[in-house]
């Protein structure tokens, strides 16, 4: 098990085997995440948005702003209709006293 000492300034040196296991390099950021048991987990905050390059195919045909707006509007209308249906069901249950 790797260990490290805390300096008076609150700093530690991460042992080389841990750095290698986590793939850490000079300048990398590390997240300290508290889990449900109250323990902290160290996770490298590495990577760049550039790592996403090539992950998605380019659309076959470019989409215009009008087409995007139409698609978003359609989705919002569908979502609004769903919310209204769910609220109507909820309101009916409240009046009838049924759960």
GITAHU-V525099 format. One record per helix or strand of 3 or more residues. SS is the DSSP state (H for helix, E for strand). FROM is the first residue (numbers start at 1). TO is the last residue. Records with the same first field share a line. If there is no record, write none. Layout:
# GITAHU-V525099
SS=FROM-TO ; FROM-TO
This chain:
# GITAHU-V525099
H=16-22 ; 49-52 ; 65-96
E=29-34 ; 40-45
